[in-house]
Amino acid sequence: MLKCKLRLVSDCIWTPSHNTQRVSLLRKSCRIAQRFSTASGRCSSNEGQNSGAPPPGSELASRQSLLSRRRRQLSPLERISSLLPQEVLSTEVEQLREQIQQQQHDGDTNIHRKRFMQEQSEAETVPKQEDLETYEAADAAEVPNMPPHTEETTDSPPGACWLTFGELLIAEYRKNRRVEFRKMFQLQAGSRLQSSWGVILHEDIAGHPAGCFLKTSRGVSIFIRRASLEDYVLYMKRGPAIAYPKDAANMLMMMDVTEGDCVLESGSGSGAMSLFLSRAVGSKGSVVSLEVRKDHHKRAVLNYERWRKSWSLHRGEQWPDNVEFYNADLCTASPLLSGHAFNAIALDMIRPHLALPTVLPHLYPGAVCAVYLANITQVIDLLEGLRCCGLPVLCERVTEMPVRDWLVAPALQKDGQFHTRQAPPTEEDETHTEAEDSANDGSSPAFGSVPYIARPHPEQMSHTAFLVKLRKYTH
């Protein structure tokens, strides 16, 4: 061993001179070798004593054992060479050191990769027990007619249409009376619905009736239903902001649109108002929609066609193709509007008072022009423009449509059971009431015995737009 040490030191020192430095370096290396040999003997004895101990079961002990297996003991030659300066090492020793470091790095990378893949597979396939209990309790509370881990049974009336590929669906998950997850997707073969609560294959959804609960890979019940027109305009891909359903419904009431009417729309946007108008006028009516921006015009056409295709799959008939989209400016669209007469006009523009002189000659007397404006300053500019131009219209209403959602639900305890109304105790009767007995038996409480929570919902829709109702008159 001593010969090997001397040979290593002599090889590492590349200068033939400096005998004094060589002797001091030799003495220092011998002392270091003796220290490391003693320490290695102690480590080996400790390992021999601990070899008979049972393997640790905790995660911390397993990680420590993994590190101990990864770190191997170094030989005295490797220890001495690692302590020597870089400039005194020979070429062969430097190559040997680089080779050893590369092997250790590769080994560490492989160990970390295997550990990461194992943790990922365990997290996907084996969820925590407390998470499963929380999901099951929440599912049981939200779906009272379907207990956990049971197959749902549905009694569909004759003529019910099953979910088919190509339809637009809505997936919902509710917990503690709040929507935790909601997503609109198109049912396609080979795809899957992904969420934080697990995965559902689209093949497992097809063939089920609408309005069913399906379990994910983690055992969480997800509610699957068809997307309504309101859902579609809220979750479809947008360009500009849309006319929200609450505002679109009020505009339809202002204009009194019925089946067979011919309506002009300016500002197609993402196509939300075009879809509502298309359904209101029916197959006998028509809608002329103008959009000045080319990208918005393209988005409106795509959203319109996508809804028509999905609707026809489960209805068995075609959605009426009654909307004509044009990429044009309404202020200069007199040649395009020539020969048309409209029962109503819907404007969603920044400066509608500039387009009113162009469109009012094509509006029937007594008909309504509904204007959708985001800011109150736009409303003031519109009214000032009407005053200055002297147009034959009356401003009947300027309204804002707030919607206030409420949370009304039976009061639940922490364990998911219903609260029961407690009568004040009396001296004559100290026995339990019938409602308490039924609650203890596990059956549903009697009618009127459960208190309810009733308060405004914490998630409210803020301001969307002002609606201005203009009616054309004749002198």
C-alpha beads as a LAMMPS data file, in Angstrom:
LAMMPS data file: protein, C-alpha beads

475 atoms
474 bonds

1 atom types
1 bond types

-500.0 500.0 xlo xhi
-500.0 500.0 ylo yhi
-500.0 500.0 zlo zhi

Masses

1 110.0

Atoms # bond

1 1 1 0.000 0.000 0.000
2 1 1 2.865 2.352 0.854
3 1 1 4.489 1.669 -2.519
4 1 1 1.288 2.600 -4.293
5 1 1 1.070 5.846 -2.331
6 1 1 4.637 6.764 -3.166
7 1 1 4.109 5.925 -6.814
8 1 1 0.946 8.039 -6.988
9 1 1 2.684 11.008 -5.422
10 1 1 5.672 10.669 -7.681
11 1 1 3.452 10.460 -10.776
12 1 1 1.333 13.413 -9.756
13 1 1 4.270 15.756 -9.284
14 1 1 5.253 16.674 -12.794
15 1 1 8.386 18.777 -11.940
16 1 1 11.594 16.713 -11.430
17 1 1 13.105 19.365 -9.148
18 1 1 11.998 20.842 -5.842
19 1 1 13.017 17.923 -3.609
20 1 1 12.007 19.765 -0.473
21 1 1 8.447 20.221 -1.675
22 1 1 8.281 16.582 -2.716
23 1 1 9.344 15.340 0.744
24 1 1 6.852 17.584 2.550
25 1 1 4.084 16.546 0.213
26 1 1 4.938 12.885 0.772
27 1 1 4.777 13.241 4.534
28 1 1 1.475 15.072 4.337
29 1 1 -0.054 12.409 2.067
30 1 1 1.030 9.629 4.450
31 1 1 -0.660 11.349 7.400
32 1 1 -3.839 11.851 5.383
33 1 1 -3.838 8.217 4.279
34 1 1 -3.551 7.021 7.878
35 1 1 -6.492 9.206 8.923
36 1 1 -8.728 7.993 6.126
37 1 1 -7.819 4.376 6.668
38 1 1 -8.773 4.673 10.349
39 1 1 -12.047 6.434 9.481
40 1 1 -12.905 3.835 6.851
41 1 1 -12.326 1.078 9.393
42 1 1 -14.679 2.740 11.826
43 1 1 -17.337 3.154 9.144
44 1 1 -17.048 -0.469 8.142
45 1 1 -17.404 -1.588 11.760
46 1 1 -20.485 0.573 12.226
47 1 1 -22.011 -0.822 9.088
48 1 1 -21.369 -4.329 10.339
49 1 1 -23.132 -3.561 13.603
50 1 1 -26.131 -2.029 11.856
51 1 1 -26.427 -4.753 9.254
52 1 1 -28.649 -6.865 11.462
53 1 1 -31.111 -4.075 12.210
54 1 1 -34.547 -4.285 10.615
55 1 1 -35.132 -2.102 7.529
56 1 1 -36.781 1.272 8.333
57 1 1 -40.382 1.701 7.267
58 1 1 -40.742 5.430 7.242
59 1 1 -40.192 7.605 4.184
60 1 1 -37.287 9.430 5.822
61 1 1 -35.475 6.183 6.566
62 1 1 -36.000 4.972 3.009
63 1 1 -34.473 8.170 1.627
64 1 1 -31.490 7.843 3.954
65 1 1 -30.957 4.260 2.905
66 1 1 -31.162 5.376 -0.734
67 1 1 -28.442 7.959 -0.129
68 1 1 -26.252 5.429 1.693
69 1 1 -26.521 3.035 -1.235
70 1 1 -25.690 5.820 -3.660
71 1 1 -22.537 6.947 -1.832
72 1 1 -19.848 4.269 -2.104
73 1 1 -16.580 4.310 -0.174
74 1 1 -13.529 5.843 -1.802
75 1 1 -10.206 4.070 -1.944
76 1 1 -7.134 5.708 -0.312
77 1 1 -5.744 6.506 -3.764
78 1 1 -8.922 8.341 -4.739
79 1 1 -8.983 10.240 -1.471
80 1 1 -5.352 11.405 -1.851
81 1 1 -5.835 12.408 -5.502
82 1 1 -8.929 14.418 -4.639
83 1 1 -6.943 16.446 -2.092
84 1 1 -4.052 17.272 -4.400
85 1 1 -4.073 20.557 -6.370
86 1 1 -5.179 20.454 -9.978
87 1 1 -1.871 21.702 -11.376
88 1 1 0.205 18.835 -9.894
89 1 1 -1.934 16.013 -11.334
90 1 1 -0.802 14.045 -14.325
91 1 1 -2.915 13.520 -17.417
92 1 1 -3.808 9.926 -16.516
93 1 1 -5.056 10.921 -13.036
94 1 1 -7.163 13.767 -14.448
95 1 1 -8.819 11.418 -16.936
96 1 1 -9.484 8.885 -14.173
97 1 1 -11.065 11.583 -11.973
98 1 1 -13.321 12.815 -14.782
99 1 1 -14.423 9.255 -15.552
100 1 1 -15.349 8.594 -11.927
101 1 1 -17.293 11.881 -11.630
102 1 1 -19.230 11.116 -14.814
103 1 1 -20.209 7.672 -13.539
104 1 1 -21.413 9.125 -10.238
105 1 1 -23.437 11.807 -12.043
106 1 1 -25.095 9.225 -14.305
107 1 1 -25.920 7.051 -11.349
108 1 1 -27.503 9.947 -9.428
109 1 1 -29.565 10.939 -12.471
110 1 1 -30.913 7.422 -12.931
111 1 1 -31.824 7.144 -9.244
112 1 1 -33.670 10.475 -9.240
113 1 1 -35.508 9.583 -12.455
114 1 1 -36.679 6.234 -11.065
115 1 1 -37.748 7.875 -7.822
116 1 1 -39.705 10.601 -9.668
117 1 1 -41.491 8.110 -11.927
118 1 1 -42.437 5.986 -8.924
119 1 1 -43.877 8.956 -7.034
120 1 1 -45.828 10.105 -10.103
121 1 1 -47.374 6.687 -10.668
122 1 1 -48.344 6.406 -7.002
123 1 1 -49.933 9.874 -7.048
124 1 1 -52.023 9.034 -10.141
125 1 1 -53.153 5.560 -9.214
126 1 1 -53.363 5.639 -5.410
127 1 1 -54.864 8.895 -4.070
128 1 1 -54.685 9.725 -0.408
129 1 1 -57.260 8.121 1.825
130 1 1 -58.409 11.411 3.342
131 1 1 -58.903 12.866 -0.156
132 1 1 -61.094 9.958 -1.196
133 1 1 -63.155 10.298 1.983
134 1 1 -63.601 14.019 1.328
135 1 1 -64.676 13.394 -2.290
136 1 1 -67.100 10.669 -1.278
137 1 1 -68.690 12.803 1.450
138 1 1 -69.029 15.768 -0.913
139 1 1 -70.504 13.583 -3.663
140 1 1 -73.019 12.107 -1.260
141 1 1 -74.057 15.580 -0.137
142 1 1 -74.371 16.986 -3.677
143 1 1 -76.058 13.896 -5.165
144 1 1 -78.503 12.672 -2.515
145 1 1 -80.185 10.137 -4.796
146 1 1 -76.951 8.368 -5.721
147 1 1 -74.934 6.911 -2.818
148 1 1 -71.191 6.483 -3.282
149 1 1 -69.859 3.421 -5.133
150 1 1 -73.220 2.497 -6.660
151 1 1 -74.279 2.360 -10.292
152 1 1 -76.753 5.079 -11.222
153 1 1 -80.054 4.041 -12.735
154 1 1 -82.000 6.385 -14.956
155 1 1 -85.532 6.132 -16.277
156 1 1 -85.428 7.990 -19.587
157 1 1 -88.684 8.730 -21.423
158 1 1 -89.180 7.400 -24.949
159 1 1 -87.300 9.294 -27.633
160 1 1 -84.394 10.329 -25.383
161 1 1 -81.209 10.926 -27.351
162 1 1 -77.941 9.515 -26.007
163 1 1 -74.685 11.419 -26.023
164 1 1 -72.863 11.030 -29.343
165 1 1 -69.474 12.070 -30.685
166 1 1 -69.357 15.634 -31.947
167 1 1 -71.711 17.121 -29.343
168 1 1 -70.759 19.975 -27.039
169 1 1 -70.990 18.932 -23.378
170 1 1 -70.545 20.530 -19.975
171 1 1 -68.672 18.776 -17.150
172 1 1 -69.305 20.023 -13.606
173 1 1 -68.062 19.149 -10.154
174 1 1 -69.653 20.766 -7.107
175 1 1 -68.339 20.692 -3.575
176 1 1 -69.821 22.423 -0.558
177 1 1 -72.528 23.989 -2.743
178 1 1 -69.975 25.680 -4.982
179 1 1 -68.851 24.856 -8.498
180 1 1 -65.230 23.733 -8.206
181 1 1 -64.866 22.658 -11.835
182 1 1 -66.814 23.465 -15.002
183 1 1 -65.632 22.900 -18.547
184 1 1 -67.188 22.816 -22.000
185 1 1 -65.724 20.256 -24.387
186 1 1 -66.576 18.461 -27.610
187 1 1 -67.053 14.703 -27.404
188 1 1 -64.447 13.092 -29.667
189 1 1 -63.236 9.536 -30.134
190 1 1 -59.803 8.910 -28.642
191 1 1 -59.904 11.975 -26.368
192 1 1 -60.333 12.233 -22.631
193 1 1 -61.671 14.722 -20.095
194 1 1 -58.869 15.819 -17.777
195 1 1 -59.243 17.595 -14.459
196 1 1 -57.639 17.784 -11.040
197 1 1 -60.149 15.177 -9.859
198 1 1 -59.205 12.515 -12.401
199 1 1 -59.663 11.486 -16.019
200 1 1 -62.697 10.231 -17.956
201 1 1 -62.332 8.757 -21.424
202 1 1 -64.677 10.166 -24.050
203 1 1 -65.568 6.605 -25.056
204 1 1 -66.946 6.097 -21.532
205 1 1 -69.160 9.177 -21.900
206 1 1 -70.630 8.333 -25.309
207 1 1 -73.802 6.276 -25.100
208 1 1 -74.939 7.644 -21.726
209 1 1 -78.011 9.843 -21.299
210 1 1 -77.545 13.557 -20.770
211 1 1 -77.523 14.668 -17.142
212 1 1 -75.630 11.691 -15.698
213 1 1 -72.890 11.307 -13.098
214 1 1 -69.730 9.502 -14.198
215 1 1 -66.769 8.623 -11.998
216 1 1 -63.241 9.683 -12.846
217 1 1 -60.101 7.604 -12.440
218 1 1 -59.906 8.865 -8.848
219 1 1 -63.477 7.910 -8.021
220 1 1 -64.960 11.435 -8.107
221 1 1 -68.451 11.863 -9.583
222 1 1 -68.555 14.423 -12.429
223 1 1 -71.894 15.671 -13.750
224 1 1 -72.120 15.476 -17.562
225 1 1 -74.812 17.319 -19.521
226 1 1 -75.356 18.933 -22.889
227 1 1 -74.342 22.551 -23.345
228 1 1 -77.224 24.975 -23.694
229 1 1 -77.033 28.112 -25.828
230 1 1 -76.352 30.123 -22.680
231 1 1 -73.465 27.811 -21.758
232 1 1 -72.077 27.951 -25.269
233 1 1 -71.901 31.745 -25.533
234 1 1 -70.261 31.946 -22.097
235 1 1 -67.581 29.278 -22.738
236 1 1 -66.988 29.499 -26.484
237 1 1 -63.755 30.932 -27.846
238 1 1 -64.002 34.698 -27.981
239 1 1 -62.482 37.574 -29.833
240 1 1 -64.052 40.671 -28.258
241 1 1 -66.359 40.716 -25.260
242 1 1 -69.752 39.105 -25.763
243 1 1 -73.278 40.293 -25.129
244 1 1 -74.100 38.365 -21.973
245 1 1 -77.269 36.254 -21.929
246 1 1 -79.006 38.499 -19.384
247 1 1 -78.457 41.545 -21.601
248 1 1 -79.286 39.695 -24.817
249 1 1 -82.603 38.511 -23.354
250 1 1 -83.567 42.075 -22.394
251 1 1 -82.596 43.378 -25.819
252 1 1 -84.831 40.753 -27.439
253 1 1 -87.714 41.881 -25.224
254 1 1 -87.052 45.548 -26.059
255 1 1 -87.090 44.863 -29.809
256 1 1 -90.033 42.449 -29.502
257 1 1 -88.424 40.022 -31.940
258 1 1 -90.709 37.213 -33.072
259 1 1 -90.505 34.396 -35.590
260 1 1 -90.306 35.620 -39.170
261 1 1 -88.787 39.040 -38.392
262 1 1 -85.857 40.548 -40.276
263 1 1 -83.291 42.029 -37.896
264 1 1 -80.134 44.058 -38.507
265 1 1 -77.155 43.601 -36.194
266 1 1 -74.020 45.716 -36.221
267 1 1 -71.030 44.467 -34.256
268 1 1 -71.004 40.686 -34.703
269 1 1 -68.129 40.374 -32.233
270 1 1 -67.818 36.735 -31.198
271 1 1 -71.270 35.808 -32.505
272 1 1 -73.229 35.629 -29.229
273 1 1 -76.000 38.070 -30.159
274 1 1 -76.164 36.582 -33.651
275 1 1 -77.033 33.183 -32.169
276 1 1 -79.769 34.611 -29.929
277 1 1 -81.267 36.532 -32.841
278 1 1 -81.067 33.474 -35.072
279 1 1 -83.113 31.418 -32.627
280 1 1 -85.617 34.246 -32.080
281 1 1 -86.463 34.841 -35.760
282 1 1 -86.627 31.112 -36.578
283 1 1 -86.436 29.485 -39.984
284 1 1 -88.861 32.008 -41.498
285 1 1 -86.863 35.082 -40.461
286 1 1 -83.414 36.419 -41.265
287 1 1 -80.563 38.278 -39.585
288 1 1 -78.058 40.572 -41.298
289 1 1 -74.907 40.890 -39.174
290 1 1 -72.078 43.362 -39.947
291 1 1 -68.595 43.469 -38.393
292 1 1 -65.918 45.992 -39.310
293 1 1 -62.952 43.899 -38.127
294 1 1 -61.969 40.901 -40.224
295 1 1 -60.705 38.734 -37.330
296 1 1 -63.903 39.295 -35.334
297 1 1 -65.979 38.521 -38.402
298 1 1 -64.137 35.221 -38.878
299 1 1 -64.557 34.279 -35.199
300 1 1 -68.298 34.972 -35.292
301 1 1 -68.781 32.743 -38.341
302 1 1 -66.791 29.884 -36.771
303 1 1 -68.740 30.030 -33.504
304 1 1 -72.042 30.126 -35.367
305 1 1 -71.228 27.074 -37.491
306 1 1 -69.871 25.111 -34.547
307 1 1 -73.100 25.569 -32.597
308 1 1 -75.248 24.604 -35.575
309 1 1 -73.314 21.366 -36.032
310 1 1 -73.552 20.354 -32.371
311 1 1 -77.243 21.230 -32.121
312 1 1 -78.183 19.146 -35.162
313 1 1 -76.507 15.999 -33.751
314 1 1 -78.938 15.511 -30.856
315 1 1 -81.981 17.278 -32.320
316 1 1 -82.065 15.327 -35.546
317 1 1 -82.719 18.473 -37.591
318 1 1 -80.677 21.394 -38.827
319 1 1 -80.384 24.674 -36.990
320 1 1 -81.818 27.340 -39.350
321 1 1 -79.145 28.925 -41.511
322 1 1 -80.691 32.387 -41.309
323 1 1 -77.737 34.678 -40.505
324 1 1 -75.807 36.512 -43.208
325 1 1 -72.409 37.730 -41.982
326 1 1 -70.689 40.669 -43.719
327 1 1 -67.290 42.204 -43.107
328 1 1 -68.278 45.854 -43.588
329 1 1 -68.637 49.187 -41.810
330 1 1 -72.220 50.124 -41.052
331 1 1 -71.542 53.836 -41.568
332 1 1 -70.719 53.203 -45.249
333 1 1 -73.008 50.216 -45.856
334 1 1 -75.880 52.007 -47.604
335 1 1 -75.430 49.971 -50.847
336 1 1 -75.456 46.758 -48.821
337 1 1 -78.688 47.709 -47.014
338 1 1 -80.533 48.909 -50.083
339 1 1 -83.734 46.991 -50.642
340 1 1 -83.903 45.759 -47.007
341 1 1 -86.473 46.705 -44.394
342 1 1 -85.953 45.653 -40.781
343 1 1 -88.340 44.975 -37.947
344 1 1 -85.633 45.720 -35.349
345 1 1 -82.001 46.845 -35.116
346 1 1 -79.399 45.793 -32.532
347 1 1 -76.261 47.931 -32.295
348 1 1 -73.125 46.999 -30.367
349 1 1 -70.726 49.757 -31.413
350 1 1 -68.405 52.289 -29.796
351 1 1 -70.035 55.275 -31.527
352 1 1 -73.548 54.219 -32.586
353 1 1 -74.761 57.805 -33.128
354 1 1 -72.560 57.975 -36.248
355 1 1 -74.351 54.987 -37.837
356 1 1 -77.938 55.902 -36.963
357 1 1 -78.436 58.246 -39.968
358 1 1 -77.543 55.305 -42.236
359 1 1 -79.766 52.632 -40.674
360 1 1 -82.876 54.556 -39.586
361 1 1 -84.282 54.864 -43.146
362 1 1 -84.379 51.042 -43.308
363 1 1 -86.258 50.640 -39.975
364 1 1 -90.046 50.328 -39.930
365 1 1 -91.879 53.224 -38.226
366 1 1 -92.622 52.399 -34.605
367 1 1 -89.909 49.751 -34.486
368 1 1 -87.138 49.689 -31.876
369 1 1 -83.388 50.075 -32.122
370 1 1 -81.633 48.566 -29.060
371 1 1 -78.121 49.838 -28.344
372 1 1 -75.582 47.956 -26.228
373 1 1 -73.028 50.284 -24.568
374 1 1 -70.379 49.494 -21.995
375 1 1 -69.803 52.962 -20.482
376 1 1 -72.173 55.684 -19.320
377 1 1 -70.104 58.258 -21.229
378 1 1 -71.055 56.436 -24.429
379 1 1 -74.702 56.788 -23.473
380 1 1 -74.233 60.538 -23.048
381 1 1 -72.508 60.824 -26.445
382 1 1 -75.374 58.874 -28.054
383 1 1 -78.049 61.153 -26.589
384 1 1 -76.043 64.252 -27.511
385 1 1 -75.693 62.989 -31.075
386 1 1 -79.441 62.427 -31.319
387 1 1 -80.070 65.952 -30.104
388 1 1 -77.660 67.547 -32.566
389 1 1 -78.719 65.506 -35.611
390 1 1 -82.435 65.771 -34.987
391 1 1 -83.111 62.124 -35.837
392 1 1 -86.723 60.901 -35.597
393 1 1 -86.197 58.611 -32.601
394 1 1 -87.350 58.663 -29.005
395 1 1 -85.139 57.490 -26.158
396 1 1 -87.578 55.498 -24.064
397 1 1 -85.244 53.776 -21.594
398 1 1 -81.660 53.644 -20.388
399 1 1 -81.300 50.583 -18.211
400 1 1 -78.701 48.399 -16.553
401 1 1 -79.550 44.772 -15.856
402 1 1 -77.948 43.563 -12.624
403 1 1 -78.319 39.927 -11.681
404 1 1 -77.943 38.882 -8.046
405 1 1 -77.473 35.194 -7.379
406 1 1 -78.564 33.727 -4.055
407 1 1 -77.367 30.733 -2.112
408 1 1 -80.359 28.798 -0.765
409 1 1 -79.587 25.318 0.558
410 1 1 -80.381 23.104 3.549
411 1 1 -78.028 23.505 6.485
412 1 1 -75.559 20.629 6.810
413 1 1 -73.343 19.511 9.652
414 1 1 -69.638 18.797 9.238
415 1 1 -70.324 15.085 8.834
416 1 1 -72.749 15.738 5.969
417 1 1 -75.940 15.134 7.981
418 1 1 -78.854 17.582 7.939
419 1 1 -79.348 20.002 10.765
420 1 1 -82.718 19.797 12.487
421 1 1 -84.773 22.542 14.030
422 1 1 -84.441 22.577 17.813
423 1 1 -87.512 23.454 19.832
424 1 1 -86.985 25.337 23.107
425 1 1 -86.893 22.897 26.046
426 1 1 -89.835 22.812 28.448
427 1 1 -90.128 21.493 31.981
428 1 1 -93.052 19.204 31.153
429 1 1 -91.477 17.503 28.119
430 1 1 -87.783 16.657 28.121
431 1 1 -87.965 13.854 25.590
432 1 1 -86.499 13.977 22.119
433 1 1 -88.666 15.236 19.332
434 1 1 -89.710 13.129 16.384
435 1 1 -87.330 15.023 14.094
436 1 1 -84.373 14.209 16.350
437 1 1 -85.314 10.544 16.463
438 1 1 -85.559 10.326 12.698
439 1 1 -82.204 12.059 12.337
440 1 1 -80.591 9.612 14.735
441 1 1 -82.077 6.680 12.831
442 1 1 -80.326 7.852 9.655
443 1 1 -83.516 8.500 7.654
444 1 1 -84.415 11.768 5.942
445 1 1 -85.837 14.412 8.312
446 1 1 -89.523 15.218 8.108
447 1 1 -90.854 18.058 5.967
448 1 1 -90.213 21.463 7.515
449 1 1 -87.774 20.194 10.138
450 1 1 -84.564 21.238 8.336
451 1 1 -83.379 24.871 8.543
452 1 1 -82.152 26.529 5.349
453 1 1 -79.307 28.880 4.510
454 1 1 -80.407 31.900 2.441
455 1 1 -77.931 34.647 1.604
456 1 1 -76.529 36.377 -1.495
457 1 1 -74.040 34.226 -3.328
458 1 1 -70.401 35.235 -2.716
459 1 1 -69.662 35.191 -6.463
460 1 1 -71.683 37.907 -8.199
461 1 1 -71.594 39.201 -11.775
462 1 1 -70.524 42.810 -11.949
463 1 1 -71.548 45.487 -14.450
464 1 1 -71.676 44.382 -18.083
465 1 1 -73.452 47.074 -20.139
466 1 1 -76.097 49.773 -20.427
467 1 1 -79.062 49.161 -22.721
468 1 1 -80.657 52.081 -24.554
469 1 1 -84.095 51.674 -26.143
470 1 1 -84.721 53.954 -29.134
471 1 1 -88.052 53.961 -30.999
472 1 1 -88.513 55.452 -34.457
473 1 1 -91.418 57.839 -34.981
474 1 1 -92.902 59.727 -37.949
475 1 1 -93.795 63.414 -38.170

Bonds

1 1 1 2
2 1 2 3
3 1 3 4
4 1 4 5
5 1 5 6
6 1 6 7
7 1 7 8
8 1 8 9
9 1 9 10
10 1 10 11
11 1 11 12
12 1 12 13
13 1 13 14
14 1 14 15
15 1 15 16
16 1 16 17
17 1 17 18
18 1 18 19
19 1 19 20
20 1 20 21
21 1 21 22
22 1 22 23
23 1 23 24
24 1 24 25
25 1 25 26
26 1 26 27
27 1 27 28
28 1 28 29
29 1 29 30
30 1 30 31
31 1 31 32
32 1 32 33
33 1 33 34
34 1 34 35
35 1 35 36
36 1 36 37
37 1 37 38
38 1 38 39
39 1 39 40
40 1 40 41
41 1 41 42
42 1 42 43
43 1 43 44
44 1 44 45
45 1 45 46
46 1 46 47
47 1 47 48
48 1 48 49
49 1 49 50
50 1 50 51
51 1 51 52
52 1 52 53
53 1 53 54
54 1 54 55
55 1 55 56
56 1 56 57
57 1 57 58
58 1 58 59
59 1 59 60
60 1 60 61
61 1 61 62
62 1 62 63
63 1 63 64
64 1 64 65
65 1 65 66
66 1 66 67
67 1 67 68
68 1 68 69
69 1 69 70
70 1 70 71
71 1 71 72
72 1 72 73
73 1 73 74
74 1 74 75
75 1 75 76
76 1 76 77
77 1 77 78
78 1 78 79
79 1 79 80
80 1 80 81
81 1 81 82
82 1 82 83
83 1 83 84
84 1 84 85
85 1 85 86
86 1 86 87
87 1 87 88
88 1 88 89
89 1 89 90
90 1 90 91
91 1 91 92
92 1 92 93
93 1 93 94
94 1 94 95
95 1 95 96
96 1 96 97
97 1 97 98
98 1 98 99
99 1 99 100
100 1 100 101
101 1 101 102
102 1 102 103
103 1 103 104
104 1 104 105
105 1 105 106
106 1 106 107
107 1 107 108
108 1 108 109
109 1 109 110
110 1 110 111
111 1 111 112
112 1 112 113
113 1 113 114
114 1 114 115
115 1 115 116
116 1 116 117
117 1 117 118
118 1 118 119
119 1 119 120
120 1 120 121
121 1 121 122
122 1 122 123
123 1 123 124
124 1 124 125
125 1 125 126
126 1 126 127
127 1 127 128
128 1 128 129
129 1 129 130
130 1 130 131
131 1 131 132
132 1 132 133
133 1 133 134
134 1 134 135
135 1 135 136
136 1 136 137
137 1 137 138
138 1 138 139
139 1 139 140
140 1 140 141
141 1 141 142
142 1 142 143
143 1 143 144
144 1 144 145
145 1 145 146
146 1 146 147
147 1 147 148
148 1 148 149
149 1 149 150
150 1 150 151
151 1 151 152
152 1 152 153
153 1 153 154
154 1 154 155
155 1 155 156
156 1 156 157
157 1 157 158
158 1 158 159
159 1 159 160
160 1 160 161
161 1 161 162
162 1 162 163
163 1 163 164
164 1 164 165
165 1 165 166
166 1 166 167
167 1 167 168
168 1 168 169
169 1 169 170
170 1 170 171
171 1 171 172
172 1 172 173
173 1 173 174
174 1 174 175
175 1 175 176
176 1 176 177
177 1 177 178
178 1 178 179
179 1 179 180
180 1 180 181
181 1 181 182
182 1 182 183
183 1 183 184
184 1 184 185
185 1 185 186
186 1 186 187
187 1 187 188
188 1 188 189
189 1 189 190
190 1 190 191
191 1 191 192
192 1 192 193
193 1 193 194
194 1 194 195
195 1 195 196
196 1 196 197
197 1 197 198
198 1 198 199
199 1 199 200
200 1 200 201
201 1 201 202
202 1 202 203
203 1 203 204
204 1 204 205
205 1 205 206
206 1 206 207
207 1 207 208
208 1 208 209
209 1 209 210
210 1 210 211
211 1 211 212
212 1 212 213
213 1 213 214
214 1 214 215
215 1 215 216
216 1 216 217
217 1 217 218
218 1 218 219
219 1 219 220
220 1 220 221
221 1 221 222
222 1 222 223
223 1 223 224
224 1 224 225
225 1 225 226
226 1 226 227
227 1 227 228
228 1 228 229
229 1 229 230
230 1 230 231
231 1 231 232
232 1 232 233
233 1 233 234
234 1 234 235
235 1 235 236
236 1 236 237
237 1 237 238
238 1 238 239
239 1 239 240
240 1 240 241
241 1 241 242
242 1 242 243
243 1 243 244
244 1 244 245
245 1 245 246
246 1 246 247
247 1 247 248
248 1 248 249
249 1 249 250
250 1 250 251
251 1 251 252
252 1 252 253
253 1 253 254
254 1 254 255
255 1 255 256
256 1 256 257
257 1 257 258
258 1 258 259
259 1 259 260
260 1 260 261
261 1 261 262
262 1 262 263
263 1 263 264
264 1 264 265
265 1 265 266
266 1 266 267
267 1 267 268
268 1 268 269
269 1 269 270
270 1 270 271
271 1 271 272
272 1 272 273
273 1 273 274
274 1 274 275
275 1 275 276
276 1 276 277
277 1 277 278
278 1 278 279
279 1 279 280
280 1 280 281
281 1 281 282
282 1 282 283
283 1 283 284
284 1 284 285
285 1 285 286
286 1 286 287
287 1 287 288
288 1 288 289
289 1 289 290
290 1 290 291
291 1 291 292
292 1 292 293
293 1 293 294
294 1 294 295
295 1 295 296
296 1 296 297
297 1 297 298
298 1 298 299
299 1 299 300
300 1 300 301
301 1 301 302
302 1 302 303
303 1 303 304
304 1 304 305
305 1 305 306
306 1 306 307
307 1 307 308
308 1 308 309
309 1 309 310
310 1 310 311
311 1 311 312
312 1 312 313
313 1 313 314
314 1 314 315
315 1 315 316
316 1 316 317
317 1 317 318
318 1 318 319
319 1 319 320
320 1 320 321
321 1 321 322
322 1 322 323
323 1 323 324
324 1 324 325
325 1 325 326
326 1 326 327
327 1 327 328
328 1 328 329
329 1 329 330
330 1 330 331
331 1 331 332
332 1 332 333
333 1 333 334
334 1 334 335
335 1 335 336
336 1 336 337
337 1 337 338
338 1 338 339
339 1 339 340
340 1 340 341
341 1 341 342
342 1 342 343
343 1 343 344
344 1 344 345
345 1 345 346
346 1 346 347
347 1 347 348
348 1 348 349
349 1 349 350
350 1 350 351
351 1 351 352
352 1 352 353
353 1 353 354
354 1 354 355
355 1 355 356
356 1 356 357
357 1 357 358
358 1 358 359
359 1 359 360
360 1 360 361
361 1 361 362
362 1 362 363
363 1 363 364
364 1 364 365
365 1 365 366
366 1 366 367
367 1 367 368
368 1 368 369
369 1 369 370
370 1 370 371
371 1 371 372
372 1 372 373
373 1 373 374
374 1 374 375
375 1 375 376
376 1 376 377
377 1 377 378
378 1 378 379
379 1 379 380
380 1 380 381
381 1 381 382
382 1 382 383
383 1 383 384
384 1 384 385
385 1 385 386
386 1 386 387
387 1 387 388
388 1 388 389
389 1 389 390
390 1 390 391
391 1 391 392
392 1 392 393
393 1 393 394
394 1 394 395
395 1 395 396
396 1 396 397
397 1 397 398
398 1 398 399
399 1 399 400
400 1 400 401
401 1 401 402
402 1 402 403
403 1 403 404
404 1 404 405
405 1 405 406
406 1 406 407
407 1 407 408
408 1 408 409
409 1 409 410
410 1 410 411
411 1 411 412
412 1 412 413
413 1 413 414
414 1 414 415
415 1 415 416
416 1 416 417
417 1 417 418
418 1 418 419
419 1 419 420
420 1 420 421
421 1 421 422
422 1 422 423
423 1 423 424
424 1 424 425
425 1 425 426
426 1 426 427
427 1 427 428
428 1 428 429
429 1 429 430
430 1 430 431
431 1 431 432
432 1 432 433
433 1 433 434
434 1 434 435
435 1 435 436
436 1 436 437
437 1 437 438
438 1 438 439
439 1 439 440
440 1 440 441
441 1 441 442
442 1 442 443
443 1 443 444
444 1 444 445
445 1 445 446
446 1 446 447
447 1 447 448
448 1 448 449
449 1 449 450
450 1 450 451
451 1 451 452
452 1 452 453
453 1 453 454
454 1 454 455
455 1 455 456
456 1 456 457
457 1 457 458
458 1 458 459
459 1 459 460
460 1 460 461
461 1 461 462
462 1 462 463
463 1 463 464
464 1 464 465
465 1 465 466
466 1 466 467
467 1 467 468
468 1 468 469
469 1 469 470
470 1 470 471
471 1 471 472
472 1 472 473
473 1 473 474
474 1 474 475
